[in-house]
């Protein structure tokens, strides 16, 4: 799988319906692997940060603590591929493509121009504050589309994330059952997660980290299995989604990778208990 010549399709309110229609068609026909990443203003790191699993109760409590920040979501990156790792092709150019949805932040405190500009320049592929305000997709519109998405609640669809606790927490808040807030108990959170996303793979949990060499970021984790980006910074949500998808396919195509992936399915880095997660060695500890 190569990301040479990949087009990032920038999605705003004006082309939102058209691009969502393409994604629905692709996932229903022959692209059952969906990688996603979210970007929240004032929350640039993953949970947990660093290369240690940490205490799953504490990590989940941290998600609950920052629930009010979920309205600050400004980007969702989506990358799809078929069983051979091939990305869908852009109708206009014939080149492989991924999607970057740009959302209007609802929390006024997140609209401080200086804070926004710094965050967007570093983590959102250089999107401008005024663009988000004038052209951004309203989160309620995105939530409604997710609710009606044909990819939810289907075992034929596999979701791919990297340290995906934050991503899934944000998306679950958009569903009807999560609209009133995340469950207080972790077991209820996982029930909700299993209902909407029955098959998912968290690449941080699958690959693992070398505590002496890894810093817990997606780039270092990808390099540990010889996967790297070919675009240039600043990297937005779509770039991270593509990188996670490439990591997934590298494991899937390895000698015993499929067996490992099945054993690591539905293990959420830092949120699943570390004891349960360690029942199956990570990719970097198996010598595959």
RAMOWO-V741942 format. One record per helix or strand of 2 or more residues. SS is the DSSP state (~ for helix, > for strand). FROM is the first residue (numbers start at 1). TO is the last residue. Records with the same first field share a line. If there is no record, write none. Layout:
SS->FROM-TO / FROM-TO
This chain:
>->7-11 / 33-40 / 73-81 / 96-104 / 137-138 / 158-161 / 200-202
~->16-29 / 56-65 / 67-72 / 108-111 / 113-123 / 129-135 / 139-147 / 165-173 / 186-196 / 203-207 / 218-223 / 237-252 / 257-264 / 274-277 / 283-285
